[in-house]
């Protein structure tokens, strides 16, 4: 077997082991995928200052994010349908994060429930919330996250309606996936994937199963969010959530400095600079381009996390240098999950760690706190 040396190796393995309907779900962005491509391309353009003859023994990546001491300055982003990428995938990813000294963020649109994952790990994870039109149900989900001891609530604010993802529409993605002429052969030649999913605890959106029964909803992917997510969500609702949530509150999907200032004034604890991995507003800025303006706008009034395009430890370093307190990895960990379950996610984390360690050494820094703009070539 060819050695796995980087995230792209995991991606190639994931493509072989995961049926196209699920790989395309992970891989694709919205519309022409301009923003998705820009996330990675703009990160690659940034250059490091190579420094020499600096003693970097005793290097450490340990840091504190949202009141939690982590071994690494990156954690796992919330991603829906992980349990269809790999059977019981949310548990595999959460255990991998726990073993590596970082945090997993469970999505509202996960296959396994909050309770399923909490029973499978030692430490509480973070929870991501989509606000539904049925605010009573959203309140129930918040209460369940509180009961599970989740210390951080990440409210996604950039999906009042789902951006069109052509691949999902062409593939006829539903939850659970339905066999048809288009995907039957593709699934049949991946019996290991099918067996894992069939043996898993669940194959539909576990956290919202009660809501689906209540509303008699059928889960396609193209129009479902337009009917059930809430386009009226606004800053007053953040005040409402703040009253319900005693822990750390984070808004994910901030891409404009004005919105970041409003978030700071609203008293949230953190924001995630994110364009939903290029899966929402195509033509929006790459997150690395938006990050410096946002970090400057909020100063130290809240913590700034970064999401979008991270495929290496060097990418993590660049985001930290431009003002992020920490990063969230989405597709990078899903490639590992699709390739090998928990060991695959641990491998993805280890790849990023090793790349970051070497980059710290060659830029002359020993700790996360020393990673500033000074490590980058200035225009």
C-alpha positions as CSV (number, residue, x, y, z in Angstrom):
1,X,0.0,0.0,0.0
2,X,1.3,3.5,-0.9
3,X,2.3,5.4,2.3
4,X,-0.1,8.2,3.3
5,X,2.0,11.3,3.6
6,X,-0.5,14.2,3.3
7,X,-4.2,15.0,3.3
8,X,-4.5,14.5,-0.5
9,X,-3.3,10.9,0.0
10,X,-6.3,10.5,2.4
11,X,-8.5,12.2,-0.2
12,X,-7.6,9.7,-2.9
13,X,-8.1,6.7,-0.6
14,X,-11.5,8.2,0.5
15,X,-12.5,8.5,-3.1
16,X,-11.9,4.8,-3.6
17,X,-13.6,3.6,-0.5
18,X,-16.6,5.9,-0.4
19,X,-19.5,5.8,-2.9
20,X,-19.6,8.7,-5.3
21,X,-22.9,10.0,-3.8
22,X,-21.2,10.6,-0.5
23,X,-17.7,11.6,-1.7
24,X,-19.3,14.3,-3.9
25,X,-21.3,15.5,-0.9
26,X,-18.0,16.0,1.0
27,X,-16.1,17.3,-2.0
28,X,-18.4,19.8,-3.7
29,X,-19.2,23.4,-3.2
30,X,-22.1,25.6,-4.4
31,X,-22.7,26.8,-8.0
32,X,-19.5,27.3,-9.9
33,X,-17.4,26.5,-6.8
34,X,-15.4,29.7,-7.2
35,X,-15.3,30.5,-3.5
36,X,-14.5,26.9,-2.6
37,X,-11.5,26.9,-4.9
38,X,-10.4,30.4,-3.7
39,X,-10.3,29.2,0.0
40,X,-7.3,26.9,-0.8
41,X,-5.7,29.0,-3.6
42,X,-5.5,32.1,-1.5
43,X,-3.9,30.2,1.4
44,X,-1.3,28.7,-1.0
45,X,-0.3,32.2,-2.2
46,X,0.9,33.3,1.3
47,X,4.7,32.8,1.8
48,X,6.6,32.1,5.0
49,X,9.8,33.9,6.1
50,X,12.3,31.1,6.5
51,X,14.5,31.8,9.5
52,X,17.7,30.1,10.5
53,X,20.0,29.6,13.6
54,X,17.1,30.0,16.0
55,X,16.9,27.6,18.9
56,X,13.4,26.1,18.7
57,X,13.8,23.1,21.0
58,X,10.9,22.6,23.3
59,X,8.3,23.5,20.7
60,X,4.7,23.3,21.8
61,X,1.4,23.6,19.9
62,X,-0.7,23.6,23.1
63,X,-3.1,26.5,23.4
64,X,-6.4,27.6,25.0
65,X,-9.5,28.1,22.9
66,X,-12.8,29.1,24.4
67,X,-11.7,28.3,27.9
68,X,-10.4,24.8,27.0
69,X,-6.8,23.8,27.1
70,X,-6.0,21.9,23.9
71,X,-2.9,20.1,22.7
72,X,-3.4,21.6,19.2
73,X,-4.6,24.9,17.8
74,X,-7.2,23.2,15.6
75,X,-10.3,21.2,16.2
76,X,-12.8,19.4,14.1
77,X,-15.5,21.4,12.4
78,X,-19.2,20.4,12.4
79,X,-20.1,18.4,9.3
80,X,-23.5,16.9,8.6
81,X,-23.9,13.3,7.4
82,X,-20.6,12.0,8.9
83,X,-22.4,8.8,9.8
84,X,-23.0,8.1,6.1
85,X,-19.4,8.9,5.2
86,X,-18.4,6.0,7.5
87,X,-20.9,4.0,9.7
88,X,-21.2,5.7,13.1
89,X,-18.8,8.3,11.7
90,X,-19.5,10.9,14.4
91,X,-18.3,8.6,17.1
92,X,-15.2,7.7,15.2
93,X,-14.3,11.4,14.7
94,X,-15.1,12.4,18.2
95,X,-12.9,9.6,19.6
96,X,-10.1,10.6,17.3
97,X,-10.3,14.2,18.4
98,X,-10.3,13.1,22.1
99,X,-7.3,10.9,21.6
100,X,-5.4,13.6,20.0
101,X,-6.1,16.2,22.7
102,X,-8.5,18.4,20.7
103,X,-12.3,18.9,20.4
104,X,-14.9,17.5,18.1
105,X,-17.9,19.6,17.1
106,X,-21.1,17.6,16.5
107,X,-23.6,19.0,13.9
108,X,-27.3,19.3,14.3
109,X,-27.5,17.4,11.0
110,X,-25.4,14.5,12.2
111,X,-26.6,11.0,11.7
112,X,-25.9,9.9,15.3
113,X,-27.6,11.8,18.1
114,X,-26.1,14.0,20.8
115,X,-26.8,11.2,23.3
116,X,-25.2,8.5,21.1
117,X,-21.9,10.4,20.8
118,X,-21.8,11.5,24.5
119,X,-22.2,7.9,25.6
120,X,-19.2,6.9,23.4
121,X,-16.6,9.4,24.6
122,X,-15.1,10.5,27.9
123,X,-15.2,14.2,27.6
124,X,-17.9,16.5,26.3
125,X,-17.7,17.8,22.8
126,X,-18.9,21.0,21.2
127,X,-22.3,21.2,19.6
128,X,-23.3,23.1,16.4
129,X,-26.8,24.5,16.1
130,X,-29.0,25.2,13.1
131,X,-32.0,27.2,14.1
132,X,-35.2,25.8,12.7
133,X,-38.5,27.7,12.0
134,X,-39.9,25.6,14.8
135,X,-38.2,27.5,17.7
136,X,-39.6,25.2,20.2
137,X,-37.7,22.3,18.6
138,X,-34.5,24.4,18.5
139,X,-35.0,25.0,22.2
140,X,-35.3,21.3,22.8
141,X,-32.0,20.6,20.9
142,X,-30.2,23.3,23.0
143,X,-31.5,21.7,26.2
144,X,-30.2,18.3,25.0
145,X,-26.8,19.8,24.3
146,X,-26.8,21.3,27.8
147,X,-27.8,18.0,29.3
148,X,-24.8,16.3,27.5
149,X,-22.5,18.8,29.1
150,X,-21.4,20.5,25.9
151,X,-19.3,23.5,26.9
152,X,-19.5,25.4,23.6
153,X,-22.5,26.1,21.3
154,X,-21.6,27.0,17.8
155,X,-24.5,28.6,16.0
156,X,-24.3,28.5,12.2
157,X,-25.6,31.8,10.8
158,X,-24.8,31.6,7.1
159,X,-27.4,29.0,6.0
160,X,-30.9,30.6,6.0
161,X,-31.3,28.7,2.8
162,X,-29.0,26.0,1.3
163,X,-26.7,27.0,-1.5
164,X,-27.3,25.0,-4.6
165,X,-24.8,22.1,-4.9
166,X,-25.1,20.7,-8.3
167,X,-23.4,17.4,-7.5
168,X,-25.9,16.5,-4.8
169,X,-28.8,17.3,-7.1
170,X,-27.4,15.3,-10.0
171,X,-26.7,12.4,-7.7
172,X,-30.1,12.5,-6.1
173,X,-28.7,12.6,-2.6
174,X,-31.2,11.8,0.1
175,X,-30.9,10.6,3.7
176,X,-30.6,7.7,3.9
177,X,-29.2,7.2,0.4
178,X,-31.7,5.5,-1.9
179,X,-30.7,2.9,-4.4
180,X,-31.4,3.8,-8.0
181,X,-29.9,2.9,-11.3
182,X,-27.4,5.8,-11.0
183,X,-25.9,4.7,-7.7
184,X,-26.7,1.0,-7.2
185,X,-23.5,-0.3,-9.0
186,X,-21.3,2.3,-7.3
187,X,-22.5,1.2,-3.9
188,X,-22.4,-2.5,-4.8
189,X,-18.7,-2.3,-5.6
190,X,-18.0,-0.9,-2.1
191,X,-19.5,-3.6,0.1
192,X,-17.4,-2.7,3.1
193,X,-18.9,0.8,3.1
194,X,-22.4,-0.5,2.7
195,X,-22.0,-3.1,5.5
196,X,-20.6,-0.5,7.9
197,X,-23.6,1.8,7.2
198,X,-26.1,-1.0,7.5
199,X,-24.6,-2.1,10.8
200,X,-24.5,1.4,12.2
201,X,-26.8,2.7,15.0
202,X,-28.6,5.1,12.6
203,X,-28.9,6.0,8.9
204,X,-31.0,9.2,9.1
205,X,-30.6,12.6,10.9
206,X,-30.7,11.3,14.5
207,X,-30.9,14.7,16.2
208,X,-34.0,15.8,14.3
209,X,-35.8,12.5,14.0
210,X,-38.5,13.6,16.4
211,X,-38.9,16.8,14.3
212,X,-39.3,14.8,11.1
213,X,-42.0,12.7,12.6
214,X,-43.8,15.8,14.0
215,X,-43.7,17.5,10.6
216,X,-44.1,14.4,8.5
217,X,-41.1,15.6,6.5
218,X,-39.3,13.6,3.8
219,X,-35.6,14.2,3.6
220,X,-34.3,15.1,0.2
221,X,-31.4,17.6,0.2
222,X,-32.2,20.2,-2.5
223,X,-35.2,22.0,-1.0
224,X,-35.5,20.7,2.6
225,X,-33.5,23.5,4.3
226,X,-35.5,26.1,2.4
227,X,-38.7,24.7,4.1
228,X,-37.4,24.2,7.6
229,X,-34.4,26.5,8.2
230,X,-35.3,30.0,9.3
231,X,-34.6,32.9,6.9
232,X,-35.9,35.3,9.5
233,X,-33.0,34.5,11.9
234,X,-31.5,37.8,13.2
235,X,-29.5,39.4,16.0
236,X,-32.5,39.3,18.4
237,X,-32.5,35.6,18.1
238,X,-28.9,35.5,19.2
239,X,-30.0,37.3,22.4
240,X,-32.7,34.6,22.9
241,X,-30.1,31.8,22.4
242,X,-27.7,33.5,24.9
243,X,-30.4,33.4,27.5
244,X,-30.9,29.7,27.0
245,X,-27.2,28.8,26.8
246,X,-24.9,29.2,29.9
247,X,-21.7,28.1,28.2
248,X,-19.5,29.6,25.5
249,X,-21.5,30.9,22.5
250,X,-19.9,31.1,19.1
251,X,-21.3,32.3,15.7
252,X,-20.0,30.4,12.7
253,X,-20.3,32.0,9.2
254,X,-19.0,35.5,9.9
255,X,-17.3,36.9,6.7
256,X,-17.6,40.7,7.1
257,X,-16.0,43.0,9.6
258,X,-19.2,44.9,10.3
259,X,-20.9,41.6,11.3
260,X,-17.9,40.8,13.4
261,X,-18.3,44.1,15.3
262,X,-22.0,43.5,15.8
263,X,-21.2,40.0,17.2
264,X,-18.7,41.5,19.6
265,X,-21.3,44.0,20.8
266,X,-23.8,41.2,21.2
267,X,-21.5,39.6,23.8
268,X,-20.8,36.3,22.1
269,X,-17.6,34.6,23.1
270,X,-16.3,33.8,19.6
271,X,-16.8,33.8,15.9
272,X,-15.7,31.4,13.1
273,X,-14.6,33.2,10.0
274,X,-16.2,30.9,7.5
275,X,-17.9,30.8,4.1
276,X,-19.3,27.3,4.8
277,X,-16.4,25.7,2.9
278,X,-17.6,27.5,-0.3
279,X,-20.9,25.7,-0.1
280,X,-23.1,28.8,0.3
281,X,-22.6,32.2,-1.3
282,X,-20.4,31.5,-4.4
283,X,-18.4,34.6,-5.2
284,X,-17.9,35.5,-1.5
285,X,-14.3,36.2,-0.4
286,X,-11.9,33.4,0.5
287,X,-11.9,33.1,4.3
288,X,-8.1,33.9,4.6
289,X,-8.7,37.2,2.8
290,X,-11.5,38.1,5.2
291,X,-9.7,37.0,8.3
292,X,-7.2,40.0,8.9
293,X,-10.0,42.6,8.5
294,X,-12.2,40.7,10.9
295,X,-9.5,40.1,13.5
296,X,-8.6,43.8,13.4
297,X,-12.2,44.8,13.8
298,X,-12.9,42.8,17.0
299,X,-9.5,43.0,18.6
300,X,-9.5,41.0,21.9
301,X,-13.3,41.4,22.5
302,X,-13.9,37.9,21.4
303,X,-12.0,34.8,20.1
304,X,-11.7,34.4,16.3
305,X,-11.6,31.0,14.8
306,X,-10.9,30.2,11.2
307,X,-12.5,27.7,8.8
308,X,-12.1,27.1,5.1
309,X,-9.5,25.5,2.8
310,X,-7.2,24.0,5.4
311,X,-5.3,21.0,3.9
312,X,-2.0,21.3,5.7
313,X,-0.3,22.3,8.9
314,X,1.1,25.2,6.9
315,X,-2.4,26.4,6.3
316,X,-3.1,26.4,10.0
317,X,0.0,28.4,10.6
318,X,-1.0,31.0,8.1
319,X,-4.4,31.5,9.6
320,X,-2.9,31.9,13.1
321,X,-0.4,34.4,11.7
322,X,-3.3,36.5,10.3
323,X,-5.2,36.7,13.6
324,X,-7.0,33.4,14.3
325,X,-7.0,32.0,17.8
326,X,-7.5,28.5,16.3
327,X,-8.8,26.7,13.3
328,X,-11.5,24.2,12.5
329,X,-10.9,21.4,10.0
330,X,-13.8,20.1,7.9
331,X,-13.0,18.3,4.6
332,X,-9.5,17.3,5.8
333,X,-10.9,15.2,8.6
334,X,-13.8,13.8,6.5
335,X,-11.2,12.5,4.0
336,X,-9.6,10.6,6.9
337,X,-12.9,9.4,8.1
338,X,-14.0,8.1,4.7
339,X,-10.6,6.5,4.2
340,X,-10.3,4.6,7.5
341,X,-12.7,5.7,10.2
342,X,-11.2,6.7,13.6
343,X,-7.6,5.8,12.6
344,X,-8.1,7.8,9.4
345,X,-9.2,10.9,11.3
346,X,-6.2,10.5,13.7
347,X,-4.0,10.2,10.7
348,X,-5.3,13.5,9.3
349,X,-4.8,15.2,12.6
350,X,-1.2,13.8,12.9
351,X,-0.4,14.9,9.4
352,X,-1.4,18.5,10.2
353,X,0.5,18.3,13.5
354,X,3.7,17.1,11.9
355,X,3.5,19.7,9.1
356,X,2.9,22.4,11.6
357,X,5.8,21.3,13.8
358,X,8.3,21.4,10.9
359,X,6.9,24.8,9.8
360,X,7.3,26.2,13.3
361,X,10.9,25.1,13.4
362,X,11.7,26.6,10.0
363,X,10.1,29.9,10.8
364,X,11.8,30.2,14.1
365,X,8.9,29.9,16.6
366,X,8.4,27.7,19.6
367,X,4.8,28.3,20.6
368,X,1.4,29.2,19.2
369,X,1.7,32.6,20.9
370,X,4.8,33.4,18.8
371,X,2.9,32.8,15.5
372,X,2.2,36.3,14.2
373,X,2.3,38.2,10.9
374,X,6.1,38.3,11.3
375,X,6.4,34.7,10.1
376,X,4.9,35.7,6.7
377,X,6.5,37.5,3.8
378,X,4.9,41.0,3.8
379,X,3.8,42.5,0.5
